[in-house]
Amino acid sequence: MVEALIISNILLWIVIVIMGLMLFALVRQIGVLYERVAPAGALMINQNLKVGGEAPSLDLQDIKGGLVTIGGVPENGKSKLLFFVSPTCPVCKTLLPVVKSADKSEKDWLDVILASDGENNDHNGYINEHQLEKFTYISSEILGRSYGVSKLPYAVLIDEQGKIASMGIINSREHLESLFESKERGVASIQEYIKTQTGNEKDEDLPAEAQ
């Protein structure tokens, strides 16, 4: 009886060790796959604008009645982030903390402008509910049409020269940060940058006579 108990304990420990090794191997493989998966940038769908082109210039009133100029070279030398939202868009609501965080962390070079359309009463309630009073908030159908916005939430980054630096549908913090990364690297999108890097790696792998 004692011998059987000892043998069963030994077998149990062997199973535990084997399972531990399998778990370690699985975790390691997941880590490898994670490193190989390229970061997802904002999906750029726009028929009106092109990255590198001049941003449409518009003089509009914000929801408080102030005059706001979109496009052109800004007097303060900062880039502008137009973040298009809607009070009825659930994803927009979840991303507002991300926008607030970006506004705070990137304030040295970036001005954030919230944009939408519809009745001002709806937007006033939205602003109060989510504590957006500090932001410039524009309700204008013309702005959305001029910038080719068809799906929300959507963002357009205008650089300090008044040109489109990057743009795309924003569904996560990573998507928003990809716009800043694209501007910094001087590419239309993170996807384009990855393709360029992949192409360069392939060229480096070729023999000198084949390049």
PyRosetta script that sets phi, psi and omega in degrees:
from pyrosetta import init, pose_from_sequence

init()
pose = pose_from_sequence("MVEALIISNILLWIVIVIMGLMLFALVRQIGVLYERVAPAGALMINQNLKVGGEAPSLDLQDIKGGLVTIGGVPENGKSKLLFFVSPTCPVCKTLLPVVKSADKSEKDWLDVILASDGENNDHNGYINEHQLEKFTYISSEILGRSYGVSKLPYAVLIDEQGKIASMGIINSREHLESLFESKERGVASIQEYIKTQTGNEKDEDLPAEAQ")
pose.set_psi(1, -44.0)
pose.set_omega(1, 179.9)
pose.set_phi(2, -65.9)
pose.set_psi(2, -41.0)
pose.set_omega(2, 179.0)
pose.set_phi(3, -61.6)
pose.set_psi(3, -41.1)
pose.set_omega(3, 179.3)
pose.set_phi(4, -63.2)
pose.set_psi(4, -38.8)
pose.set_omega(4, 179.4)
pose.set_phi(5, -66.4)
pose.set_psi(5, -40.9)
pose.set_omega(5, 178.6)
pose.set_phi(6, -63.4)
pose.set_psi(6, -45.1)
pose.set_omega(6, -179.8)
pose.set_phi(7, -62.5)
pose.set_psi(7, -42.0)
pose.set_omega(7, -179.7)
pose.set_phi(8, -64.5)
pose.set_psi(8, -38.0)
pose.set_omega(8, 177.9)
pose.set_phi(9, -65.9)
pose.set_psi(9, -41.0)
pose.set_omega(9, 178.2)
pose.set_phi(10, -62.4)
pose.set_psi(10, -45.6)
pose.set_omega(10, 179.2)
pose.set_phi(11, -62.2)
pose.set_psi(11, -39.9)
pose.set_omega(11, 179.5)
pose.set_phi(12, -62.0)
pose.set_psi(12, -43.4)
pose.set_omega(12, 179.1)
pose.set_phi(13, -66.1)
pose.set_psi(13, -36.5)
pose.set_omega(13, 177.2)
pose.set_phi(14, -62.5)
pose.set_psi(14, -43.0)
pose.set_omega(14, 178.9)
pose.set_phi(15, -63.1)
pose.set_psi(15, -42.5)
pose.set_omega(15, -179.8)
pose.set_phi(16, -62.3)
pose.set_psi(16, -43.8)
pose.set_omega(16, 179.2)
pose.set_phi(17, -62.8)
pose.set_psi(17, -43.3)
pose.set_omega(17, 179.7)
pose.set_phi(18, -62.8)
pose.set_psi(18, -43.7)
pose.set_omega(18, 179.0)
pose.set_phi(19, -64.1)
pose.set_psi(19, -37.4)
pose.set_omega(19, 178.0)
pose.set_phi(20, -63.4)
pose.set_psi(20, -42.7)
pose.set_omega(20, 178.3)
pose.set_phi(21, -64.9)
pose.set_psi(21, -39.6)
pose.set_omega(21, 178.6)
pose.set_phi(22, -65.0)
pose.set_psi(22, -40.2)
pose.set_omega(22, 179.0)
pose.set_phi(23, -65.0)
pose.set_psi(23, -41.8)
pose.set_omega(23, 177.9)
pose.set_phi(24, -60.7)
pose.set_psi(24, -44.3)
pose.set_omega(24, -179.9)
pose.set_phi(25, -64.3)
pose.set_psi(25, -37.8)
pose.set_omega(25, 179.7)
pose.set_phi(26, -66.3)
pose.set_psi(26, -45.2)
pose.set_omega(26, 179.1)
pose.set_phi(27, -61.5)
pose.set_psi(27, -41.5)
pose.set_omega(27, 179.0)
pose.set_phi(28, -63.2)
pose.set_psi(28, -41.0)
pose.set_omega(28, -179.9)
pose.set_phi(29, -66.9)
pose.set_psi(29, -38.7)
pose.set_omega(29, 177.2)
pose.set_phi(30, -62.1)
pose.set_psi(30, -40.4)
pose.set_omega(30, 177.8)
pose.set_phi(31, -61.8)
pose.set_psi(31, -41.0)
pose.set_omega(31, 178.4)
pose.set_phi(32, -63.8)
pose.set_psi(32, -44.4)
pose.set_omega(32, 179.1)
pose.set_phi(33, -63.6)
pose.set_psi(33, -38.8)
pose.set_omega(33, 179.7)
pose.set_phi(34, -61.9)
pose.set_psi(34, -39.4)
pose.set_omega(34, 179.7)
pose.set_phi(35, -68.3)
pose.set_psi(35, -29.6)
pose.set_omega(35, -176.9)
pose.set_phi(36, -83.2)
pose.set_psi(36, -21.6)
pose.set_omega(36, -178.3)
pose.set_phi(37, -76.5)
pose.set_psi(37, 123.4)
pose.set_omega(37, -178.9)
pose.set_phi(38, -71.3)
pose.set_psi(38, 146.8)
pose.set_omega(38, 177.6)
pose.set_phi(39, -64.7)
pose.set_psi(39, 142.3)
pose.set_omega(39, -177.6)
pose.set_phi(40, -89.0)
pose.set_psi(40, 119.4)
pose.set_omega(40, 177.2)
pose.set_phi(41, -91.2)
pose.set_psi(41, 171.8)
pose.set_omega(41, 178.8)
pose.set_phi(42, -63.6)
pose.set_psi(42, 135.8)
pose.set_omega(42, 179.9)
pose.set_phi(43, -74.7)
pose.set_psi(43, 119.4)
pose.set_omega(43, -174.6)
pose.set_phi(44, -94.9)
pose.set_psi(44, 101.4)
pose.set_omega(44, 177.3)
pose.set_phi(45, -122.1)
pose.set_psi(45, 107.6)
pose.set_omega(45, -177.9)
pose.set_phi(46, -160.3)
pose.set_psi(46, 125.3)
pose.set_omega(46, 179.7)
pose.set_phi(47, -95.3)
pose.set_psi(47, -13.5)
pose.set_omega(47, -175.5)
pose.set_phi(48, -94.0)
pose.set_psi(48, -35.2)
pose.set_omega(48, -171.2)
pose.set_phi(49, -116.4)
pose.set_psi(49, 157.0)
pose.set_omega(49, 173.4)
pose.set_phi(50, -132.2)
pose.set_psi(50, 139.4)
pose.set_omega(50, 177.2)
pose.set_phi(51, -61.7)
pose.set_psi(51, 131.8)
pose.set_omega(51, -177.0)
pose.set_phi(52, 97.3)
pose.set_psi(52, -15.0)
pose.set_omega(52, 178.8)
pose.set_phi(53, -85.0)
pose.set_psi(53, 166.4)
pose.set_omega(53, 178.9)
pose.set_phi(54, -68.9)
pose.set_psi(54, 135.4)
pose.set_omega(54, 175.9)
pose.set_phi(55, -72.5)
pose.set_psi(55, 136.7)
pose.set_omega(55, 176.5)
pose.set_phi(56, -53.3)
pose.set_psi(56, 132.0)
pose.set_omega(56, -177.1)
pose.set_phi(57, -94.6)
pose.set_psi(57, 123.2)
pose.set_omega(57, -178.2)
pose.set_phi(58, -139.3)
pose.set_psi(58, 140.5)
pose.set_omega(58, 171.4)
pose.set_phi(59, -106.3)
pose.set_psi(59, 114.8)
pose.set_omega(59, -173.4)
pose.set_phi(60, -130.3)
pose.set_psi(60, 160.4)
pose.set_omega(60, 174.2)
pose.set_phi(61, -94.3)
pose.set_psi(61, 136.8)
pose.set_omega(61, 173.1)
pose.set_phi(62, -82.3)
pose.set_psi(62, 178.4)
pose.set_omega(62, -172.8)
pose.set_phi(63, -67.6)
pose.set_psi(63, -17.1)
pose.set_omega(63, 177.8)
pose.set_phi(64, -92.1)
pose.set_psi(64, -2.6)
pose.set_omega(64, 178.9)
pose.set_phi(65, 96.0)
pose.set_psi(65, 1.6)
pose.set_omega(65, 178.8)
pose.set_phi(66, -81.6)
pose.set_psi(66, 155.9)
pose.set_omega(66, -179.9)
pose.set_phi(67, -88.2)
pose.set_psi(67, 130.0)
pose.set_omega(67, -179.6)
pose.set_phi(68, -126.9)
pose.set_psi(68, 129.8)
pose.set_omega(68, 177.5)
pose.set_phi(69, -100.3)
pose.set_psi(69, 123.2)
pose.set_omega(69, 176.6)
pose.set_phi(70, -107.4)
pose.set_psi(70, 130.7)
pose.set_omega(70, -177.7)
pose.set_phi(71, 91.2)
pose.set_psi(71, 168.8)
pose.set_omega(71, -176.4)
pose.set_phi(72, 78.2)
pose.set_psi(72, 174.3)
pose.set_omega(72, 179.9)
pose.set_phi(73, -81.5)
pose.set_psi(73, 117.7)
pose.set_omega(73, -177.5)
pose.set_phi(74, -71.0)
pose.set_psi(74, 146.5)
pose.set_omega(74, -178.7)
pose.set_phi(75, -66.8)
pose.set_psi(75, -32.7)
pose.set_omega(75, -177.4)
pose.set_phi(76, -86.0)
pose.set_psi(76, -0.2)
pose.set_omega(76, 176.3)
pose.set_phi(77, 72.0)
pose.set_psi(77, 13.9)
pose.set_omega(77, -179.1)
pose.set_phi(78, -99.0)
pose.set_psi(78, 155.3)
pose.set_omega(78, 171.0)
pose.set_phi(79, -76.5)
pose.set_psi(79, 161.4)
pose.set_omega(79, 177.5)
pose.set_phi(80, -121.9)
pose.set_psi(80, 136.2)
pose.set_omega(80, 172.8)
pose.set_phi(81, -109.7)
pose.set_psi(81, 113.0)
pose.set_omega(81, 173.9)
pose.set_phi(82, -90.2)
pose.set_psi(82, 114.8)
pose.set_omega(82, 179.8)
pose.set_phi(83, -111.5)
pose.set_psi(83, 110.8)
pose.set_omega(83, -174.4)
pose.set_phi(84, -88.9)
pose.set_psi(84, 124.2)
pose.set_omega(84, -176.4)
pose.set_phi(85, -132.7)
pose.set_psi(85, 177.0)
pose.set_omega(85, 174.5)
pose.set_phi(86, -151.5)
pose.set_psi(86, 140.5)
pose.set_omega(86, 177.4)
pose.set_phi(87, -59.7)
pose.set_psi(87, -21.2)
pose.set_omega(87, -179.0)
pose.set_phi(88, -98.0)
pose.set_psi(88, 5.9)
pose.set_omega(88, -177.9)
pose.set_phi(89, -97.0)
pose.set_psi(89, 109.8)
pose.set_omega(89, -177.9)
pose.set_phi(90, -65.5)
pose.set_psi(90, -34.9)
pose.set_omega(90, 179.6)
pose.set_phi(91, -67.2)
pose.set_psi(91, -36.8)
pose.set_omega(91, 178.3)
pose.set_phi(92, -58.1)
pose.set_psi(92, -42.4)
pose.set_omega(92, -178.7)
pose.set_phi(93, -62.5)
pose.set_psi(93, -41.1)
pose.set_omega(93, -178.5)
pose.set_phi(94, -69.0)
pose.set_psi(94, -22.7)
pose.set_omega(94, -177.5)
pose.set_phi(95, -93.0)
pose.set_psi(95, -8.6)
pose.set_omega(95, -179.4)
pose.set_phi(96, -58.5)
pose.set_psi(96, -41.1)
pose.set_omega(96, 175.4)
pose.set_phi(97, -60.8)
pose.set_psi(97, -33.7)
pose.set_omega(97, 177.9)
pose.set_phi(98, -66.6)
pose.set_psi(98, -42.4)
pose.set_omega(98, 178.8)
pose.set_phi(99, -64.6)
pose.set_psi(99, -41.9)
pose.set_omega(99, 177.9)
pose.set_phi(100, -61.1)
pose.set_psi(100, -42.4)
pose.set_omega(100, 179.5)
pose.set_phi(101, -63.6)
pose.set_psi(101, -43.1)
pose.set_omega(101, 179.0)
pose.set_phi(102, -65.1)
pose.set_psi(102, -39.7)
pose.set_omega(102, 178.6)
pose.set_phi(103, -59.9)
pose.set_psi(103, -37.7)
pose.set_omega(103, -178.8)
pose.set_phi(104, -76.6)
pose.set_psi(104, -45.3)
pose.set_omega(104, -174.7)
pose.set_phi(105, -77.0)
pose.set_psi(105, -25.7)
pose.set_omega(105, -176.3)
pose.set_phi(106, -109.8)
pose.set_psi(106, 17.7)
pose.set_omega(106, -172.0)
pose.set_phi(107, -63.8)
pose.set_psi(107, -22.8)
pose.set_omega(107, -178.6)
pose.set_phi(108, -66.2)
pose.set_psi(108, -25.9)
pose.set_omega(108, -177.2)
pose.set_phi(109, -129.7)
pose.set_psi(109, -1.4)
pose.set_omega(109, -170.9)
pose.set_phi(110, -134.1)
pose.set_psi(110, 136.5)
pose.set_omega(110, 169.4)
pose.set_phi(111, -110.7)
pose.set_psi(111, 128.0)
pose.set_omega(111, -179.9)
pose.set_phi(112, -98.8)
pose.set_psi(112, 129.9)
pose.set_omega(112, 177.7)
pose.set_phi(113, -123.4)
pose.set_psi(113, 126.1)
pose.set_omega(113, 176.1)
pose.set_phi(114, -90.6)
pose.set_psi(114, 137.7)
pose.set_omega(114, -176.2)
pose.set_phi(115, -134.2)
pose.set_psi(115, 146.0)
pose.set_omega(115, 178.7)
pose.set_phi(116, -161.8)
pose.set_psi(116, -163.7)
pose.set_omega(116, 172.1)
pose.set_phi(117, -151.0)
pose.set_psi(117, 173.8)
pose.set_omega(117, -178.6)
pose.set_phi(118, 109.6)
pose.set_psi(118, -168.1)
pose.set_omega(118, -176.4)
pose.set_phi(119, -72.2)
pose.set_psi(119, 137.4)
pose.set_omega(119, -179.5)
pose.set_phi(120, -62.1)
pose.set_psi(120, -31.9)
pose.set_omega(120, -179.6)
pose.set_phi(121, -60.4)
pose.set_psi(121, -40.5)
pose.set_omega(121, 178.2)
pose.set_phi(122, -63.5)
pose.set_psi(122, -40.5)
pose.set_omega(122, -177.6)
pose.set_phi(123, -73.2)
pose.set_psi(123, -35.4)
pose.set_omega(123, 177.7)
pose.set_phi(124, -61.6)
pose.set_psi(124, -41.9)
pose.set_omega(124, 176.6)
pose.set_phi(125, -65.4)
pose.set_psi(125, -38.5)
pose.set_omega(125, 178.7)
pose.set_phi(126, -63.9)
pose.set_psi(126, -43.7)
pose.set_omega(126, 179.9)
pose.set_phi(127, -63.0)
pose.set_psi(127, -45.2)
pose.set_omega(127, -179.4)
pose.set_phi(128, -66.3)
pose.set_psi(128, -42.2)
pose.set_omega(128, -177.3)
pose.set_phi(129, -62.8)
pose.set_psi(129, -38.8)
pose.set_omega(129, -174.4)
pose.set_phi(130, -107.4)
pose.set_psi(130, 11.0)
pose.set_omega(130, 175.2)
pose.set_phi(131, 54.6)
pose.set_psi(131, 59.7)
pose.set_omega(131, -178.4)
pose.set_phi(132, -107.2)
pose.set_psi(132, 18.3)
pose.set_omega(132, -173.8)
pose.set_phi(133, -59.8)
pose.set_psi(133, -30.1)
pose.set_omega(133, -176.2)
pose.set_phi(134, -75.1)
pose.set_psi(134, -16.9)
pose.set_omega(134, -177.2)
pose.set_phi(135, -86.6)
pose.set_psi(135, 147.7)
pose.set_omega(135, 165.8)
pose.set_phi(136, -71.2)
pose.set_psi(136, 124.9)
pose.set_omega(136, -173.8)
pose.set_phi(137, -126.5)
pose.set_psi(137, 119.1)
pose.set_omega(137, -177.3)
pose.set_phi(138, -114.7)
pose.set_psi(138, 128.8)
pose.set_omega(138, 173.0)
pose.set_phi(139, -109.5)
pose.set_psi(139, 103.5)
pose.set_omega(139, -174.5)
pose.set_phi(140, -153.7)
pose.set_psi(140, 120.5)
pose.set_omega(140, 176.2)
pose.set_phi(141, -68.1)
pose.set_psi(141, -34.6)
pose.set_omega(141, -179.5)
pose.set_phi(142, -61.8)
pose.set_psi(142, -39.2)
pose.set_omega(142, -179.6)
pose.set_phi(143, -62.4)
pose.set_psi(143, -46.7)
pose.set_omega(143, 179.2)
pose.set_phi(144, -62.2)
pose.set_psi(144, -42.1)
pose.set_omega(144, 179.8)
pose.set_phi(145, -66.8)
pose.set_psi(145, -43.3)
pose.set_omega(145, -177.7)
pose.set_phi(146, -62.8)
pose.set_psi(146, -32.2)
pose.set_omega(146, -178.2)
pose.set_phi(147, -100.1)
pose.set_psi(147, 12.2)
pose.set_omega(147, 171.2)
pose.set_phi(148, 63.8)
pose.set_psi(148, 34.2)
pose.set_omega(148, -177.7)
pose.set_phi(149, -84.6)
pose.set_psi(149, 120.1)
pose.set_omega(149, -179.8)
pose.set_phi(150, -119.3)
pose.set_psi(150, -20.3)
pose.set_omega(150, -179.6)
pose.set_phi(151, -134.6)
pose.set_psi(151, 148.6)
pose.set_omega(151, -179.6)
pose.set_phi(152, -120.2)
pose.set_psi(152, 154.7)
pose.set_omega(152, -7.6)
pose.set_phi(153, -75.3)
pose.set_psi(153, 145.4)
pose.set_omega(153, -176.4)
pose.set_phi(154, -133.7)
pose.set_psi(154, 146.8)
pose.set_omega(154, 179.9)
pose.set_phi(155, -136.4)
pose.set_psi(155, 144.4)
pose.set_omega(155, 175.5)
pose.set_phi(156, -127.8)
pose.set_psi(156, 125.7)
pose.set_omega(156, 178.1)
pose.set_phi(157, -101.7)
pose.set_psi(157, 117.9)
pose.set_omega(157, 179.3)
pose.set_phi(158, -104.1)
pose.set_psi(158, 126.2)
pose.set_omega(158, -175.7)
pose.set_phi(159, -79.6)
pose.set_psi(159, -179.2)
pose.set_omega(159, -175.3)
pose.set_phi(160, -70.5)
pose.set_psi(160, -8.1)
pose.set_omega(160, 175.9)
pose.set_phi(161, -99.1)
pose.set_psi(161, 3.0)
pose.set_omega(161, -179.9)
pose.set_phi(162, 81.1)
pose.set_psi(162, 19.9)
pose.set_omega(162, 179.8)
pose.set_phi(163, -110.2)
pose.set_psi(163, 155.5)
pose.set_omega(163, 178.7)
pose.set_phi(164, -71.6)
pose.set_psi(164, 116.0)
pose.set_omega(164, -179.8)
pose.set_phi(165, -89.7)
pose.set_psi(165, -38.7)
pose.set_omega(165, 179.4)
pose.set_phi(166, -169.6)
pose.set_psi(166, 166.1)
pose.set_omega(166, -178.5)
pose.set_phi(167, -168.5)
pose.set_psi(167, 164.1)
pose.set_omega(167, 176.6)
pose.set_phi(168, 160.6)
pose.set_psi(168, 171.3)
pose.set_omega(168, 175.1)
pose.set_phi(169, -73.1)
pose.set_psi(169, 133.9)
pose.set_omega(169, -175.6)
pose.set_phi(170, -114.3)
pose.set_psi(170, 114.5)
pose.set_omega(170, 177.8)
pose.set_phi(171, -118.6)
pose.set_psi(171, -0.7)
pose.set_omega(171, -177.6)
pose.set_phi(172, -160.0)
pose.set_psi(172, 169.4)
pose.set_omega(172, 175.5)
pose.set_phi(173, -59.6)
pose.set_psi(173, -39.2)
pose.set_omega(173, -178.6)
pose.set_phi(174, -62.3)
pose.set_psi(174, -38.3)
pose.set_omega(174, 178.7)
pose.set_phi(175, -63.1)
pose.set_psi(175, -43.8)
pose.set_omega(175, 180.0)
pose.set_phi(176, -64.7)
pose.set_psi(176, -45.4)
pose.set_omega(176, -179.7)
pose.set_phi(177, -65.1)
pose.set_psi(177, -26.9)
pose.set_omega(177, 179.1)
pose.set_phi(178, -66.2)
pose.set_psi(178, -27.9)
pose.set_omega(178, 176.7)
pose.set_phi(179, -66.0)
pose.set_psi(179, -42.9)
pose.set_omega(179, 178.7)
pose.set_phi(180, -66.1)
pose.set_psi(180, -40.4)
pose.set_omega(180, 179.7)
pose.set_phi(181, -64.5)
pose.set_psi(181, -40.4)
pose.set_omega(181, 179.3)
pose.set_phi(182, -62.5)
pose.set_psi(182, -42.3)
pose.set_omega(182, 178.4)
pose.set_phi(183, -62.7)
pose.set_psi(183, -44.1)
pose.set_omega(183, -178.2)
pose.set_phi(184, -63.4)
pose.set_psi(184, -37.5)
pose.set_omega(184, -177.8)
pose.set_phi(185, -89.0)
pose.set_psi(185, -6.3)
pose.set_omega(185, 177.8)
pose.set_phi(186, 70.9)
pose.set_psi(186, 34.4)
pose.set_omega(186, 179.0)
pose.set_phi(187, -122.1)
pose.set_psi(187, 162.2)
pose.set_omega(187, -178.7)
pose.set_phi(188, -69.9)
pose.set_psi(188, -34.4)
pose.set_omega(188, -178.3)
pose.set_phi(189, -158.8)
pose.set_psi(189, 162.9)
pose.set_omega(189, 177.0)
pose.set_phi(190, -63.4)
pose.set_psi(190, -36.0)
pose.set_omega(190, 178.4)
pose.set_phi(191, -59.4)
pose.set_psi(191, -41.2)
pose.set_omega(191, 179.3)
pose.set_phi(192, -65.1)
pose.set_psi(192, -39.5)
pose.set_omega(192, 179.2)
pose.set_phi(193, -63.1)
pose.set_psi(193, -43.6)
pose.set_omega(193, -179.5)
pose.set_phi(194, -63.3)
pose.set_psi(194, -42.0)
pose.set_omega(194, 178.2)
pose.set_phi(195, -61.4)
pose.set_psi(195, -40.9)
pose.set_omega(195, 179.3)
pose.set_phi(196, -63.2)
pose.set_psi(196, -45.6)
pose.set_omega(196, -180.0)
pose.set_phi(197, -64.4)
pose.set_psi(197, -40.5)
pose.set_omega(197, 178.7)
pose.set_phi(198, -63.2)
pose.set_psi(198, -41.4)
pose.set_omega(198, 177.9)
pose.set_phi(199, -63.2)
pose.set_psi(199, -40.4)
pose.set_omega(199, 179.0)
pose.set_phi(200, -64.9)
pose.set_psi(200, -39.4)
pose.set_omega(200, 179.1)
pose.set_phi(201, -63.9)
pose.set_psi(201, -39.2)
pose.set_omega(201, 179.4)
pose.set_phi(202, -65.5)
pose.set_psi(202, -39.9)
pose.set_omega(202, 179.0)
pose.set_phi(203, -64.7)
pose.set_psi(203, -38.2)
pose.set_omega(203, 179.6)
pose.set_phi(204, -66.8)
pose.set_psi(204, -28.0)
pose.set_omega(204, -179.5)
pose.set_phi(205, -76.8)
pose.set_psi(205, -18.6)
pose.set_omega(205, -178.5)
pose.set_phi(206, -75.9)
pose.set_psi(206, 149.1)
pose.set_omega(206, 173.6)
pose.set_phi(207, -61.4)
pose.set_psi(207, 154.6)
pose.set_omega(207, -175.7)
pose.set_phi(208, -57.7)
pose.set_psi(208, -39.6)
pose.set_omega(208, -177.6)
pose.set_phi(209, -70.6)
pose.set_psi(209, -17.9)
pose.set_omega(209, -177.5)
pose.set_phi(210, -89.8)
pose.set_psi(210, -13.4)
pose.set_omega(210, -177.2)
pose.set_phi(211, -83.5)
pose.dump_pdb("model.pdb")
